[in-house]
C-alpha cells in the first residue's frame, strides 16, 4: 500500500506564510449517495449559513477576503476565479441551496459553508508520489471535470500537483481536476481545509475536527490528520 503524502513547497510558504492547512489522509472510506441524516444536516447547515451571513457581502467575510488577497498575490482576479468557499456561498445566497453530490462531497461542503473555508476531497487513486502545493511552472497537466482536454496552468499560479506533473487543483482552491474528484467508489483520499485570515489556525483546527467527526459518522475508514504551515509543512502516512 503506497504512502499518501501531502505538503507545501518552501517557496510557496515564503510567499504565503499565513496559510494554515488542515489535512486528513484517509483510507478505507465508503462513499456513495449521502444518507438521509447527512442530507438533513447539510440542509440545516445551509439555512444556518444564510442566517449567519444575513446582508453581509461575501467580500467582507474575513476568511473569504483573505482568500481574495491570496488570489491577487499570485495573479488571479478573485471576482473571475473565486475560491471554492466563496463560490459555494455565492451559489447558496443567489440560488438558495447547494445540491448534494455524494457523501464525501456533501460533508466537505457542509464544513466549507460552516467556516467559510475551502474544503477539498481528492481521490488518491491516480496520484503519483507526493502532492505538493506550489507555484506552477506551466508545463503541468490539468483536465477539467467534464472534459478530456489537457490544459496547462499559468506559470506562477498556485497548484496542487503530484510528482508526475498531474494537477489536482488549479488556482489553489478554484477548481479540481477530473482525476481527483470524489466518486462513489472512492476509498482513499487526501482531504484539505485551508485559510489565510488572522484566525485561520483556530478555524482550520475546528473545521478539521468537524470533518473527522462527519467522516467517522458517514464514511468510516482510518484517518491521519494534521495542521500544516511553515513550522510543519508536510505529512505522510
Protein Blocks (a to p, Z undefined) as FASTA:
>chain_A
ZZddddddfklmmmmmmbccdddddehiaeddddfklmmmmmmmmmmmmmmnmmacfklp
mklmmmmmmmmmnopafklmccfklmmmmmmmmnopacdfbfmlmmmmmmmmmnopacdd
ddfklpghjadddddfhlaccddehiabdcdddehiacdddfkopafbgghilpccfklp
ccfklcbdcdddddfbfklmmmmmmmmmmmmmmmmmmngpcdddddddfklmbccZZ
